[in-house]
Amino acid sequence: MPVDRNKGFTLMELMLVVVILGLLAAVAIPRFAQSGSDAKKNACSANISRINSQIELYAVGNAGIYPADQDELEAKILKNTALFPDGSPACPYGTAYTYDTSLKRIKAHSH
């Protein structure tokens, strides 16, 4: 019975597959690393928007009176379990949210 020597891949074919996989990994890995950072930025922005919405609702319910300072914001809005049943929102980067009394808003973070 004759032996068939053409059953496997050549070294060049295997090297070509390895090079293609390396190129695909070089493109994909930085994108995955970037997506984690983007998710944190989006979560921070969403938290700021949510807190600012609650500040506006508080003012509507209190004849247009906004929290006077950071302490009042924390006491009347952020620690209110009816508004934030899972606890007050926290920045994914660990930065504190700061209340700007002149704008009546939480200052945006620059992450």
C-alpha positions in Angstrom: 0.0 0.0 0.0 1.5 3.4 -1.0 2.2 6.0 1.7 0.5 9.5 1.1 3.0 12.2 2.1 0.6 15.1 1.4 -1.6 14.8 4.5 -0.2 17.6 6.7 0.4 21.4 6.5 3.7 22.8 5.3 5.8 24.9 7.6 5.0 28.0 5.5 1.3 27.5 5.9 1.6 27.1 9.6 3.8 30.2 9.9 1.3 32.2 7.8 -1.6 31.2 10.1 0.5 32.2 13.2 1.3 35.6 11.6 -2.4 36.3 10.8 -3.4 35.4 14.3 -0.7 37.7 15.7 -1.9 40.6 13.5 -5.5 40.0 14.6 -4.5 40.0 18.3 -2.5 43.2 17.8 -5.6 44.9 16.6 -8.1 43.4 19.0 -6.3 43.6 22.4 -5.9 47.4 22.5 -9.6 47.7 21.7 -10.6 45.5 24.6 -8.3 47.4 26.9 -9.9 50.7 25.8 -13.4 49.5 26.3 -12.9 49.1 30.1 -11.8 52.8 30.4 -14.8 53.9 28.2 -17.2 52.0 30.4 -15.9 53.7 33.5 -16.2 57.2 31.9 -19.7 56.4 30.8 -20.7 55.2 34.3 -19.3 58.3 35.9 -21.2 60.6 33.4 -24.4 58.6 34.0 -24.0 59.0 37.8 -23.5 62.7 37.5 -26.6 63.0 35.3 -28.7 60.9 37.7 -27.6 63.0 40.7 -28.3 66.3 38.8 -31.7 65.0 37.9 -32.4 64.3 41.5 -31.2 67.8 42.5 -33.8 69.2 40.0 -36.6 67.0 41.3 -35.7 68.1 44.9 -35.9 71.8 43.9 -39.3 71.2 42.2 -40.6 69.6 45.3 -39.2 72.4 47.6 -40.5 75.5 45.9 -37.4 76.0 43.8 -35.0 75.8 46.7 -31.8 73.8 46.0 -29.5 72.2 48.5 -27.4 75.0 50.1 -24.1 73.1 50.2 -22.4 69.7 49.9 -23.5 68.6 53.3 -27.2 69.3 52.6 -26.9 67.6 49.2 -25.6 64.5 50.9 -28.1 64.5 53.7 -31.3 65.2 51.7 -30.5 63.7 48.3 -27.6 61.3 48.2 -28.4 59.4 51.5 -32.1 59.3 50.7 -32.9 55.6 50.2 -36.1 56.4 48.3 -34.0 58.2 45.6 -31.0 55.9 45.8 -32.1 52.5 47.2 -28.7 50.9 46.5 -26.8 53.8 48.2 -25.4 57.0 46.7 -23.7 56.7 43.3 -19.9 56.5 43.5 -17.4 57.4 40.8 -15.8 54.3 39.3 -12.4 56.1 39.6 -12.9 56.8 43.3 -13.2 60.6 42.8 -15.8 62.3 45.0 -18.7 64.1 43.4 -18.5 67.9 44.2 -21.6 70.1 44.4 -21.2 73.5 42.7 -23.5 75.8 44.7 -23.4 78.5 42.0 -24.5 76.2 39.3 -26.7 74.0 41.5 -25.1 71.0 39.9 -22.5 68.3 40.4 -19.2 69.3 38.7 -18.3 67.1 35.7 -15.2 65.0 36.1 -12.4 65.0 33.5 -11.3 61.4 33.5 
